[in-house]
Amino acid sequence: MNALSGQAAIAGIGATEFSKNSGRSELRLAVEATLAALADAGIDPAEVDGLSTYTMDNNPEIELFRNIGGRDLKFFSRIHYGGGAACAPIMHAAMAVATGVAKVVVCYRAMNERSQYRFGAGFAPDALPTAEIAHYGYYVPFGLMSPASWVAMAAQRYMHEHGATSEDFGRIAVGFRDFAATNPKAWFYQQPVTLDDHQASRWIVEPLHLLDCCQESDGAVAVVVTSAERARKLRQPPVIVSAAAQGACDDQQMMTSYYRPDVARLSEMDLVANQLYAMAGMGPDDIQAAILYDHFSPFVLPQIEAFGFAPKGQAKDFVREGNIARGGRLPVNTNGGQLGEAYIHGLNGVAEGVRLVRGQSVNQPGDCRNVIVTAGTGVPTSGLILSAG
């Protein structure tokens, strides 16, 4: 096992409501979620000495720290690449705790991503040219201007190579909305959909229907990380960080990695999966549930393959057999995911992973000793294995 494995634990989680118009600032959302997570753990805000979040964020660490009544901030970090950062703040927090740099680290994400600005709008050039802006010069002139269009290219290739269909993507969306329908915190609570609903929903970019695309949401989530030793003495059952990893490889680009030998694969998730299993000393048979990043439903399939739950090209069959749905071999996104609960850049998925290990999910599938959580795909990414303590 890696030296990081088992050293840190998630001791608290907190969130605001998820909406389409929060009616308050992102900073206030961040403060609300952070204080809720600390209360969940039973830790005084004055003890926080570390913060980790994402770029593309409007909540400076020192402002959040000041507003929760912090005293000495010893560690702060930010991770780039949007949803690819979802699990990385927990990795950074675990490293800080394991090395003694900080004792209590809060990972947070607060967004008014529906009412204030919309990531789904895609390409919007900045006033000054950057390397990332220049990169899109190869794609925007040909109509590839939004995240949906970027993912559609890879999804079409996956369909061509492996025989997946739009209905396979629909089965993923239907399963996640089924979980959301019984989750009172989900935006789509009591609003399940059928495969016919999916097929009838309007095209966004072929092969993506509307119901293949995640939500745009307002809300915030926070996660408290401390040492495993201390977590065992706190209010909630400890959730151990058995493994944490980041990954970018194989001519990685920002959602447009079209020059790889295999465009249908998610090489970055293959890399993360291999690191996680090696660090935790586990394999697919050790995992009881998963939270797989679902900004677009087609990318769930290669993630299933990356973690060894199905051979290459056969994730569609794994899904057709009902394995990721309620009562299946590997329940996936029991909170409804970003398709059904909310799009908080994946940190709400980390919180659901914690609930699964604690046995507190509203859709608890049974005893979950080990749960995989992944971050955004098509971009440099990250992942976790969370375990019972």
Secondary structure, 3 states (H helix, E strand, C coil): CCCCCCCEEEEEEEECCCECCCCCCHHHHHHHHHHHHHHHHCCCHHHCCEEEEECCCCCCHHHHHHHCCCCCCCEEEEECCHHHHCCHHHHHHHHHHHCCCCCCEEEEEEEECCCCCCHHHCCCCCCCCCHHHHHHHHCHHHCCCCHHHHHHHHHHHHHHHHCCCHHHHHHHHHHHHHHHHCCCCCCCCCCCCCHHHHHHCCEEECCEEHHHECCCCEEEEEEEEEEHHHHCCCCCCCEEEEEEEEECCCCCCCCCCCCCCCCCCCHHHHHHHHHHHHHHCCCHHHCCEEECCCCEHHHHHHHHHHCCCCCCCCHHHHHHCCCCCCCCCCCECCCCHHHHCCCCCCHHHHHHHHHHHHCCCCCCCCCCCEEEEECCCCCCEEEEEEEEC
